[in-house]
C-alpha cells in the first residue's frame, strides 16, 4: 500500500500521538508498505526510510494525495481535509487519540464531528474515546515500542517513584508532588519531561521542602527513559483529566515497574488489572497508595507470565497489523 499520513505534530516532539505515529510508520515500512508524512512540526533531522514533508504547499499536498491509496490522519485536522472534498472516493481513515474533539462545542469541532461520519473508517484508541465520538469506530489500543521498553537484567532497581510526561496541568504532576509531602523520608521521585509548568513544579518542590527527594531530568529520549524506568520500582501517572489511552503505562509495565495511575478515561483500560488506581486529583488517596508502595503492601498480584501475555497485545507489530487490516 501507499500510505500518506497527515499529522500536524510529529517526531521529534514527544507525546502519545507523536510516539504512536512514528512507531506505526516504522512498522508499516518494515512490512513492505510505502509511507510518506505531511506535518507542520519541523524536523530537526531526517528519519531513516520515512519521507517527511514539512508544511508543503497546495500543489505538493495534492501530488502526495494523488500518490497514496490510503489517506490516514491521527486526529482530524481541517488543514488536511480539503483534498478529500475534491476526491471523496479516496480511502480516508482517522484515528482518535483523545477527547479534544468531543469536549468542544465550537463550530469547527461540530464541523469535524460531521466530517468523521464521511470517512472510510474511524479508529478509537480506547473504548472511552469510541463512546465519546457518536459515530461507529473500531477500537485499536495504542502500541508501545517493545524493542526499547523492556526489562534490563543488569539494572539495579534502587529508586522509588518516577513520573514521565509533559509538565502541563492535564498531566497532574503537581498532584503527585503534593501527595509526596506526607511521605516518610527517605524516598525518591524522578520527574522526566518538560513543559510550561516546569518552573512552577520546581517552585512547589522547594515550597514543600522536597528538593532532596525529587529530581527533574528534563526531556529524555526513549532509550534513556527505558533505562531510568528500569531503575525505579513504581511509575506514577497522576493525570488530572481524561486520557485517551496511556502508552506510558505500557512502557512502565514493560520495564517491570509497578503502576499507580488516575482512573482517567482510557488510562484505566491501559493499566488493566496490573496497577493501582485512584480518583483524578485526589491527593490524599494518592498519598496513601504511595505509602503502601514504600511499605510494599497491597501491591497488584499477578505473575510475569500474565503480564507478558497482556503486553503481547500492544506490541508495535501487532497493533500495526490491526491498522493495516482497516486500511485494506
N, C-alpha and C positions, 0 to 999 in steps of 0.2 A: 504493500500500500504506500501511497504518497500522502503523508500526514502533515498538514500545516497547523501549527499551534499559534493561536493569538492570545498572548498574555501580557497585560500591561506591566506586570512585575515578573522578574526572572532572576536567576543566578547572576551576580554574586550576592544579591540580597538573601537573607536567611529568614525563613518563615514557613508555615505549613504549605502554602501554595507553591512557593519557590522550590522547596525541597521535593515535594511530590512531582512537580512538573519536570524537574531535572532528572529524577530517578526514572520516571516513565520514558522520557526522551532516550535516555541511555539504553533502557531495556528494549524499546521499540527498534532501535538501530541494531542491537545485539541479535534480535530476532529476524533481521533482514529487511526491515522496512526503511523507507526514506523519510527523514524528518527535517522540517525547516521551522524556524520560530520567528514570529514577529513580536517585538516587545518595545516598551517605552522605558525600560530600565537599561541604562547604558552599561556596556560590558567593559570590565577592566582588562580582560584578556580573552583570547579566543577559547572556545570549549572544544575539545577534541571530538571530531566527527559530527558536530552539530552546527548547522548553518544558522546563524542568528542575525536577524535584520533589525537594526535599531531605528525606530520611527521612520519607516520607509514612506515615500510619498504615495499619492493615489495610484499612479501608474505602476509602480513596483508592487504595491499591495495587490493590485488587480492581476498582475502577472503571476504572482505567487498563488493567488486564489485559483486561477485557471489551471495551474500546475497540479494542485492537490486533488485527491478524490475523497479526502476526509478533512473537514474543517473543524478543529477542536478548540474550545475555549475553556480554560479553568476559570470559572466565574464569567458571567456575561459582561461584555464591555460594549457600550454603544459605539465606541471608536471603530470596532471591528465588525459591526453588524451590516454596514451598507453594502458589501459585496453580496450578501445573502438576499438583499432586497432586489438586486439586479438579476441574480441567478438563484432562485429559491429551490431549484432541483438538486443543488449540491448537498451532499451528506453533511449535516451540521449537528455536532454533539457538544453539549455543555455539561461541565461538572460543577457542582455547587459545594463549596468547601466551608461555608459558614452561614450565618443568619443575616448578613449585611443587607441582602435584598429584601427579605421578608420583614425586617424590623423597620423599614422605611415606608412612608406613605406619600412621598413626594411624587410629582408627575413622572419623573424619569424612572423611578422604581416601579411604578404602576405600569409604565410602558414596557419595561423589561419583563415584568410578570406576564404581560400579554404575549411578548415575543417568544418566551420559552415554550409556549404551547404550540409553536410552529416548527420546532426543531425535529430532527430525525430521532433523537433520543436525548434524555436528560439523565445525568448520573448524580446521585447524592452520596456524600462521604459517610453518612450515618443515617440511621432511622430517624433521629431527631430532626436532621436537616430535611429529609424527604417529607416528613409530616408537615413541615412549615411551608412547603412550596405550593401546595394546592393544585398540582398537576402531576401526572404519573412520572415516576423516575425509578431507575434501578439503583439499589444501594450497593456500592462498591467501597468497602472500607479502604482507607489510605494505607500505603505501604511504608515500611521503614527500610533504610539502607542496611540490609543484613550482612553485606560484605564488610561494613565498617563497625556497626554496633553489635558487639558480641563480647563474650567473657574472655578476658585476658588472664590466663592461668598464672602469669608471673606477677600480676598486680597485687599490691597489699591494700586491703580494704580497711583503712585505719580512720577514715573521716566519717562524720555523721550524716549531715544533710546537704543536699545540693538542689539548686533551682536552675532551670535552663529556660530562657525565654526573653522576649523583648521587655524592656523596663517601661511599660505603659500601664495605665490604670487597669485595663482589661485583664492583665495577667496576674494582678493581685500580689505582687512581690511585697508591698507594704503590709499586707495581711500576715504574710509569713514572718516578716521581721518583728511585727508586734507580738505574734504568737511565741517568738523566741524569748521575749522579755522575762517570762517567769520560769524559764528552764533552769534546772540545776547546772551549775558550771563544774567542770569544763565541758563544752560541746563545740562543734564546728558547723558552720554553714558556709558553703561556697555559692556565690551568685554569678552565673555565667550569662552574659548578654549585655546589651547596651540599649539606650533609648532616651526619650525625652525626660524621663524621671530619674535618671542616674544620679544626679546631684541631690535630688530630694530624698532618694533612698539612702545615700551616704549620710545625709544630714540626720535622717531618722535613726540610723545606726548609732551615730555619735550621741544623739539625744538620749537614747536608751542605754548608753554605756556598753555597747556590744561590739566595739571596734576590734577587740582582741579575738572574739569568737567568729565574726563574719568577715569574709573576704570577697572582694569583687575582682573578677578576672577580665571583664570586658568581653568583646566578641571573640569567639574561638572558631576554628574550622572543625568540621565534623570529626576528623581523626583525633583532634585534641579533646573534643567533648567526650568522645568514647573513652579515651584514656582517663579523663577526670571522673567520669561515671564509675569506672572500674575501681576507683579509689574510695568511693563512698558507699555507705550502707543503705541510705534512703533518699529517693528522689521525691521532692515535694512539688505538686502542681496546684497552686492556690488560686486558680482563675476566679475572677470576680463575676464575670458574665458567661453566658453560654458559649461553649466551644463547639465548632463544627464536628471535630473529632478529637485528636490528640496524639500526633505522631510521637511526641516526646515521651509519652507513657510507654509506647512500644520500645523506644530506644533505651529507656531506663530498665525495663524488664529484660531486654535482650542482654544488657550488661549486668544482669543479676542484682539490680537494686530492688529493695522493697519500694513500694509506691504508696504515697499518701496524696490524694487528689480531691479537689472540689467536685461535687456532683453537679457539674455544669454542662448540660446538653449532651453532646456526643462523647464527651470525656468519660462519662460513665461507661459507655459502650467500649471505648478503647481499653480501659482498665480491666473490665470484666470482673471475674472473681479473684483477680490477682493483686488487689490493693485495698487500702482502707479509704473510705470516702467521708467527707464532711460537708456541711452546708456552706455554700459560697459566702465568703465574707465573715464567717463565724470564727473570730479569733480565739475564743475560749475553747471551742471544740477542737480546733486545730492544735492548740497548745496541749490539750490532753493527749491527742494522738502522737505528738512529738515526744511527750514524756514517756508514753508507752513504748515508743520506738527505742528511746535511750535505755529503758529498762528491759527491752527485748520481751515484752509481754503483749498478748493479744495480736500477734503478728499473723498475717494471712497464712493459711495452712494448705500448701499444695506441693506436689513433687516436681522435680526438674523435668520429668517426662511429660507431665501435664502442661507445664509452661512451654516446653519446646513444641508440643503439638499445637498449642494455642497460637504461638508466634509463627508457625509454619503457614498459616492462612494469610499473613501480612507481609510475606517476603516479596521483594520487588518483582521477581519473575512471575509469581502467582497473580499479583494484582494487575500487572501489565497485561497479562493474557486475558483477564476479565475485561479490561478496556478494549483490547483488540477484538474480542468477541462481539462487543457492542458496535465497534466501528465496522466490522464485517457484516 
